[in-house]
């Protein structure tokens, strides 16, 4: 039982759209599914969904990093069972990766796109509206 006035809580809840929240949850599930299926075909071949989900928990559980999208360093990534190659920050490959990251970040930060998935052949976006 809650003591006190419920009105302030109801007023805060009115700022949230249940449909948008569900769309964001669906986007999170899609990201997890893409990551798991990609890892099953690559670095973590032979592991099942639950094993991979446990290994990549720092990537999908924001309570571990205390913030969604917070970067993980190479040691944390290696502890997830993933192979890591450190790149020269002045090299052409790193510059191309950084450029791709910044373009994707700009798209997500400045539009209604909440998820961007790109492959060699295709691009898919999910909007939060």
PyMOL CGO cylinders between C-alpha atoms (Angstrom):
from pymol import cmd
from pymol.cgo import CYLINDER

trace = [
    CYLINDER, 0.00, 0.00, 0.00, 1.32, 3.46, -0.95, 0.3, 1, 1, 1, 1, 1, 1,
    CYLINDER, 1.32, 3.46, -0.95, 0.85, 6.31, 1.47, 0.3, 1, 1, 1, 1, 1, 1,
    CYLINDER, 0.85, 6.31, 1.47, 0.45, 9.88, 0.28, 0.3, 1, 1, 1, 1, 1, 1,
    CYLINDER, 0.45, 9.88, 0.28, -0.79, 11.41, -2.92, 0.3, 1, 1, 1, 1, 1, 1,
    CYLINDER, -0.79, 11.41, -2.92, -0.75, 9.43, -6.15, 0.3, 1, 1, 1, 1, 1, 1,
    CYLINDER, -0.75, 9.43, -6.15, -1.41, 12.44, -8.41, 0.3, 1, 1, 1, 1, 1, 1,
    CYLINDER, -1.41, 12.44, -8.41, 2.28, 13.41, -8.95, 0.3, 1, 1, 1, 1, 1, 1,
    CYLINDER, 2.28, 13.41, -8.95, 3.02, 9.87, -10.15, 0.3, 1, 1, 1, 1, 1, 1,
    CYLINDER, 3.02, 9.87, -10.15, 0.04, 9.85, -12.49, 0.3, 1, 1, 1, 1, 1, 1,
    CYLINDER, 0.04, 9.85, -12.49, 1.12, 13.22, -13.88, 0.3, 1, 1, 1, 1, 1, 1,
    CYLINDER, 1.12, 13.22, -13.88, 4.62, 11.89, -14.61, 0.3, 1, 1, 1, 1, 1, 1,
    CYLINDER, 4.62, 11.89, -14.61, 3.22, 8.77, -16.27, 0.3, 1, 1, 1, 1, 1, 1,
    CYLINDER, 3.22, 8.77, -16.27, 1.19, 10.91, -18.65, 0.3, 1, 1, 1, 1, 1, 1,
    CYLINDER, 1.19, 10.91, -18.65, 4.49, 11.91, -20.33, 0.3, 1, 1, 1, 1, 1, 1,
    CYLINDER, 4.49, 11.91, -20.33, 5.04, 8.35, -21.53, 0.3, 1, 1, 1, 1, 1, 1,
    CYLINDER, 5.04, 8.35, -21.53, 3.38, 6.75, -24.52, 0.3, 1, 1, 1, 1, 1, 1,
    CYLINDER, 3.38, 6.75, -24.52, 2.79, 3.02, -23.99, 0.3, 1, 1, 1, 1, 1, 1,
    CYLINDER, 2.79, 3.02, -23.99, 3.01, 2.34, -27.74, 0.3, 1, 1, 1, 1, 1, 1,
    CYLINDER, 3.01, 2.34, -27.74, 6.43, 4.01, -28.00, 0.3, 1, 1, 1, 1, 1, 1,
    CYLINDER, 6.43, 4.01, -28.00, 7.67, 2.11, -24.95, 0.3, 1, 1, 1, 1, 1, 1,
    CYLINDER, 7.67, 2.11, -24.95, 6.61, -1.18, -26.58, 0.3, 1, 1, 1, 1, 1, 1,
    CYLINDER, 6.61, -1.18, -26.58, 8.32, -0.18, -29.84, 0.3, 1, 1, 1, 1, 1, 1,
    CYLINDER, 8.32, -0.18, -29.84, 11.53, 0.51, -27.92, 0.3, 1, 1, 1, 1, 1, 1,
    CYLINDER, 11.53, 0.51, -27.92, 11.27, -2.84, -26.14, 0.3, 1, 1, 1, 1, 1, 1,
    CYLINDER, 11.27, -2.84, -26.14, 10.78, -4.53, -29.52, 0.3, 1, 1, 1, 1, 1, 1,
    CYLINDER, 10.78, -4.53, -29.52, 13.87, -2.73, -30.86, 0.3, 1, 1, 1, 1, 1, 1,
    CYLINDER, 13.87, -2.73, -30.86, 15.89, -3.98, -27.87, 0.3, 1, 1, 1, 1, 1, 1,
    CYLINDER, 15.89, -3.98, -27.87, 14.72, -7.56, -28.46, 0.3, 1, 1, 1, 1, 1, 1,
    CYLINDER, 14.72, -7.56, -28.46, 15.59, -7.22, -32.15, 0.3, 1, 1, 1, 1, 1, 1,
    CYLINDER, 15.59, -7.22, -32.15, 19.11, -6.05, -31.27, 0.3, 1, 1, 1, 1, 1, 1,
    CYLINDER, 19.11, -6.05, -31.27, 19.59, -8.97, -28.91, 0.3, 1, 1, 1, 1, 1, 1,
    CYLINDER, 19.59, -8.97, -28.91, 18.30, -11.44, -31.51, 0.3, 1, 1, 1, 1, 1, 1,
    CYLINDER, 18.30, -11.44, -31.51, 20.59, -10.03, -34.22, 0.3, 1, 1, 1, 1, 1, 1,
    CYLINDER, 20.59, -10.03, -34.22, 23.61, -10.14, -31.90, 0.3, 1, 1, 1, 1, 1, 1,
    CYLINDER, 23.61, -10.14, -31.90, 22.96, -13.70, -30.77, 0.3, 1, 1, 1, 1, 1, 1,
    CYLINDER, 22.96, -13.70, -30.77, 22.29, -15.07, -34.24, 0.3, 1, 1, 1, 1, 1, 1,
    CYLINDER, 22.29, -15.07, -34.24, 25.34, -13.26, -35.66, 0.3, 1, 1, 1, 1, 1, 1,
    CYLINDER, 25.34, -13.26, -35.66, 27.60, -14.58, -32.91, 0.3, 1, 1, 1, 1, 1, 1,
    CYLINDER, 27.60, -14.58, -32.91, 26.25, -18.12, -33.42, 0.3, 1, 1, 1, 1, 1, 1,
    CYLINDER, 26.25, -18.12, -33.42, 27.37, -17.91, -37.04, 0.3, 1, 1, 1, 1, 1, 1,
    CYLINDER, 27.37, -17.91, -37.04, 30.75, -16.45, -36.12, 0.3, 1, 1, 1, 1, 1, 1,
    CYLINDER, 30.75, -16.45, -36.12, 32.88, -16.07, -32.99, 0.3, 1, 1, 1, 1, 1, 1,
    CYLINDER, 32.88, -16.07, -32.99, 30.62, -18.06, -30.68, 0.3, 1, 1, 1, 1, 1, 1,
    CYLINDER, 30.62, -18.06, -30.68, 29.74, -20.86, -33.10, 0.3, 1, 1, 1, 1, 1, 1,
    CYLINDER, 29.74, -20.86, -33.10, 28.57, -23.96, -31.23, 0.3, 1, 1, 1, 1, 1, 1,
    CYLINDER, 28.57, -23.96, -31.23, 27.03, -22.07, -28.31, 0.3, 1, 1, 1, 1, 1, 1,
    CYLINDER, 27.03, -22.07, -28.31, 23.28, -21.91, -27.79, 0.3, 1, 1, 1, 1, 1, 1,
    CYLINDER, 23.28, -21.91, -27.79, 21.15, -18.77, -27.27, 0.3, 1, 1, 1, 1, 1, 1,
    CYLINDER, 21.15, -18.77, -27.27, 21.28, -18.92, -23.48, 0.3, 1, 1, 1, 1, 1, 1,
    CYLINDER, 21.28, -18.92, -23.48, 25.06, -19.40, -23.37, 0.3, 1, 1, 1, 1, 1, 1,
    CYLINDER, 25.06, -19.40, -23.37, 25.60, -16.43, -25.68, 0.3, 1, 1, 1, 1, 1, 1,
    CYLINDER, 25.60, -16.43, -25.68, 23.08, -14.28, -23.82, 0.3, 1, 1, 1, 1, 1, 1,
    CYLINDER, 23.08, -14.28, -23.82, 24.99, -14.97, -20.58, 0.3, 1, 1, 1, 1, 1, 1,
    CYLINDER, 24.99, -14.97, -20.58, 28.34, -14.13, -22.21, 0.3, 1, 1, 1, 1, 1, 1,
    CYLINDER, 28.34, -14.13, -22.21, 27.16, -10.86, -23.76, 0.3, 1, 1, 1, 1, 1, 1,
    CYLINDER, 27.16, -10.86, -23.76, 25.20, -9.71, -20.73, 0.3, 1, 1, 1, 1, 1, 1,
    CYLINDER, 25.20, -9.71, -20.73, 27.32, -6.54, -20.34, 0.3, 1, 1, 1, 1, 1, 1,
    CYLINDER, 27.32, -6.54, -20.34, 26.12, -5.51, -23.81, 0.3, 1, 1, 1, 1, 1, 1,
    CYLINDER, 26.12, -5.51, -23.81, 22.42, -6.11, -23.17, 0.3, 1, 1, 1, 1, 1, 1,
    CYLINDER, 22.42, -6.11, -23.17, 21.92, -5.40, -19.47, 0.3, 1, 1, 1, 1, 1, 1,
    CYLINDER, 21.92, -5.40, -19.47, 22.24, -1.67, -18.71, 0.3, 1, 1, 1, 1, 1, 1,
    CYLINDER, 22.24, -1.67, -18.71, 22.42, -2.37, -14.96, 0.3, 1, 1, 1, 1, 1, 1,
    CYLINDER, 22.42, -2.37, -14.96, 25.96, -3.69, -15.49, 0.3, 1, 1, 1, 1, 1, 1,
    CYLINDER, 25.96, -3.69, -15.49, 27.32, -0.56, -17.18, 0.3, 1, 1, 1, 1, 1, 1,
    CYLINDER, 27.32, -0.56, -17.18, 24.89, 1.78, -15.40, 0.3, 1, 1, 1, 1, 1, 1,
    CYLINDER, 24.89, 1.78, -15.40, 23.96, 3.34, -18.74, 0.3, 1, 1, 1, 1, 1, 1,
    CYLINDER, 23.96, 3.34, -18.74, 22.61, 2.07, -22.04, 0.3, 1, 1, 1, 1, 1, 1,
    CYLINDER, 22.61, 2.07, -22.04, 25.22, 2.59, -24.73, 0.3, 1, 1, 1, 1, 1, 1,
    CYLINDER, 25.22, 2.59, -24.73, 28.17, 3.03, -22.37, 0.3, 1, 1, 1, 1, 1, 1,
    CYLINDER, 28.17, 3.03, -22.37, 31.35, 1.81, -23.97, 0.3, 1, 1, 1, 1, 1, 1,
    CYLINDER, 31.35, 1.81, -23.97, 33.04, -1.39, -22.84, 0.3, 1, 1, 1, 1, 1, 1,
    CYLINDER, 33.04, -1.39, -22.84, 36.83, -1.59, -22.97, 0.3, 1, 1, 1, 1, 1, 1,
    CYLINDER, 36.83, -1.59, -22.97, 38.73, -4.37, -24.70, 0.3, 1, 1, 1, 1, 1, 1,
    CYLINDER, 38.73, -4.37, -24.70, 39.30, -6.34, -21.49, 0.3, 1, 1, 1, 1, 1, 1,
    CYLINDER, 39.30, -6.34, -21.49, 35.57, -6.37, -20.71, 0.3, 1, 1, 1, 1, 1, 1,
    CYLINDER, 35.57, -6.37, -20.71, 34.80, -7.48, -24.26, 0.3, 1, 1, 1, 1, 1, 1,
    CYLINDER, 34.80, -7.48, -24.26, 37.40, -10.28, -24.09, 0.3, 1, 1, 1, 1, 1, 1,
    CYLINDER, 37.40, -10.28, -24.09, 35.78, -11.49, -20.85, 0.3, 1, 1, 1, 1, 1, 1,
    CYLINDER, 35.78, -11.49, -20.85, 32.58, -11.99, -22.88, 0.3, 1, 1, 1, 1, 1, 1,
    CYLINDER, 32.58, -11.99, -22.88, 34.41, -14.60, -24.96, 0.3, 1, 1, 1, 1, 1, 1,
    CYLINDER, 34.41, -14.60, -24.96, 34.84, -12.33, -27.96, 0.3, 1, 1, 1, 1, 1, 1,
    CYLINDER, 34.84, -12.33, -27.96, 38.03, -11.97, -29.99, 0.3, 1, 1, 1, 1, 1, 1,
    CYLINDER, 38.03, -11.97, -29.99, 39.43, -8.45, -29.87, 0.3, 1, 1, 1, 1, 1, 1,
    CYLINDER, 39.43, -8.45, -29.87, 42.05, -6.88, -32.11, 0.3, 1, 1, 1, 1, 1, 1,
    CYLINDER, 42.05, -6.88, -32.11, 43.28, -3.48, -31.01, 0.3, 1, 1, 1, 1, 1, 1,
    CYLINDER, 43.28, -3.48, -31.01, 43.52, -0.98, -33.88, 0.3, 1, 1, 1, 1, 1, 1,
    CYLINDER, 43.52, -0.98, -33.88, 45.92, 1.85, -34.50, 0.3, 1, 1, 1, 1, 1, 1,
    CYLINDER, 45.92, 1.85, -34.50, 43.86, 4.96, -33.76, 0.3, 1, 1, 1, 1, 1, 1,
    CYLINDER, 43.86, 4.96, -33.76, 45.71, 6.78, -36.55, 0.3, 1, 1, 1, 1, 1, 1,
    CYLINDER, 45.71, 6.78, -36.55, 45.16, 4.00, -39.10, 0.3, 1, 1, 1, 1, 1, 1,
    CYLINDER, 45.16, 4.00, -39.10, 42.83, 4.10, -42.09, 0.3, 1, 1, 1, 1, 1, 1,
    CYLINDER, 42.83, 4.10, -42.09, 40.69, 1.20, -40.86, 0.3, 1, 1, 1, 1, 1, 1,
    CYLINDER, 40.69, 1.20, -40.86, 40.00, 2.88, -37.51, 0.3, 1, 1, 1, 1, 1, 1,
    CYLINDER, 40.00, 2.88, -37.51, 39.16, 6.15, -39.26, 0.3, 1, 1, 1, 1, 1, 1,
    CYLINDER, 39.16, 6.15, -39.26, 36.65, 4.34, -41.49, 0.3, 1, 1, 1, 1, 1, 1,
    CYLINDER, 36.65, 4.34, -41.49, 35.07, 2.55, -38.50, 0.3, 1, 1, 1, 1, 1, 1,
    CYLINDER, 35.07, 2.55, -38.50, 34.85, 5.81, -36.54, 0.3, 1, 1, 1, 1, 1, 1,
    CYLINDER, 34.85, 5.81, -36.54, 33.28, 7.59, -39.52, 0.3, 1, 1, 1, 1, 1, 1,
    CYLINDER, 33.28, 7.59, -39.52, 30.65, 4.86, -39.85, 0.3, 1, 1, 1, 1, 1, 1,
    CYLINDER, 30.65, 4.86, -39.85, 29.94, 5.02, -36.11, 0.3, 1, 1, 1, 1, 1, 1,
    CYLINDER, 29.94, 5.02, -36.11, 29.55, 8.80, -36.16, 0.3, 1, 1, 1, 1, 1, 1,
    CYLINDER, 29.55, 8.80, -36.16, 27.20, 8.69, -39.18, 0.3, 1, 1, 1, 1, 1, 1,
    CYLINDER, 27.20, 8.69, -39.18, 25.02, 6.10, -37.45, 0.3, 1, 1, 1, 1, 1, 1,
    CYLINDER, 25.02, 6.10, -37.45, 25.07, 8.03, -34.18, 0.3, 1, 1, 1, 1, 1, 1,
    CYLINDER, 25.07, 8.03, -34.18, 24.06, 11.22, -35.99, 0.3, 1, 1, 1, 1, 1, 1,
    CYLINDER, 24.06, 11.22, -35.99, 21.14, 9.43, -37.67, 0.3, 1, 1, 1, 1, 1, 1,
    CYLINDER, 21.14, 9.43, -37.67, 19.87, 8.01, -34.37, 0.3, 1, 1, 1, 1, 1, 1,
    CYLINDER, 19.87, 8.01, -34.37, 20.45, 11.23, -32.41, 0.3, 1, 1, 1, 1, 1, 1,
    CYLINDER, 20.45, 11.23, -32.41, 18.78, 13.59, -34.88, 0.3, 1, 1, 1, 1, 1, 1,
    CYLINDER, 18.78, 13.59, -34.88, 15.82, 11.59, -36.25, 0.3, 1, 1, 1, 1, 1, 1,
    CYLINDER, 15.82, 11.59, -36.25, 13.08, 9.31, -34.95, 0.3, 1, 1, 1, 1, 1, 1,
    CYLINDER, 13.08, 9.31, -34.95, 15.26, 6.27, -35.74, 0.3, 1, 1, 1, 1, 1, 1,
    CYLINDER, 15.26, 6.27, -35.74, 15.93, 4.29, -32.55, 0.3, 1, 1, 1, 1, 1, 1,
    CYLINDER, 15.93, 4.29, -32.55, 17.72, 1.33, -34.16, 0.3, 1, 1, 1, 1, 1, 1,
    CYLINDER, 17.72, 1.33, -34.16, 20.04, 1.13, -37.17, 0.3, 1, 1, 1, 1, 1, 1,
    CYLINDER, 20.04, 1.13, -37.17, 21.20, -2.22, -38.53, 0.3, 1, 1, 1, 1, 1, 1,
    CYLINDER, 21.20, -2.22, -38.53, 23.55, -2.33, -41.50, 0.3, 1, 1, 1, 1, 1, 1,
    CYLINDER, 23.55, -2.33, -41.50, 25.07, -5.19, -43.39, 0.3, 1, 1, 1, 1, 1, 1,
    CYLINDER, 25.07, -5.19, -43.39, 27.29, -5.29, -46.46, 0.3, 1, 1, 1, 1, 1, 1,
    CYLINDER, 27.29, -5.29, -46.46, 24.19, -5.54, -48.65, 0.3, 1, 1, 1, 1, 1, 1,
    CYLINDER, 24.19, -5.54, -48.65, 21.38, -3.82, -46.78, 0.3, 1, 1, 1, 1, 1, 1,
    CYLINDER, 21.38, -3.82, -46.78, 20.27, -1.30, -44.19, 0.3, 1, 1, 1, 1, 1, 1,
    CYLINDER, 20.27, -1.30, -44.19, 17.29, -1.44, -41.84, 0.3, 1, 1, 1, 1, 1, 1,
    CYLINDER, 17.29, -1.44, -41.84, 16.02, 1.18, -39.42, 0.3, 1, 1, 1, 1, 1, 1,
    CYLINDER, 16.02, 1.18, -39.42, 13.39, 1.03, -36.69, 0.3, 1, 1, 1, 1, 1, 1,
    CYLINDER, 13.39, 1.03, -36.69, 11.64, 4.20, -35.62, 0.3, 1, 1, 1, 1, 1, 1,
    CYLINDER, 11.64, 4.20, -35.62, 10.41, 5.02, -32.14, 0.3, 1, 1, 1, 1, 1, 1,
    CYLINDER, 10.41, 5.02, -32.14, 7.24, 6.64, -33.41, 0.3, 1, 1, 1, 1, 1, 1,
]
cmd.load_cgo(trace, "trace")
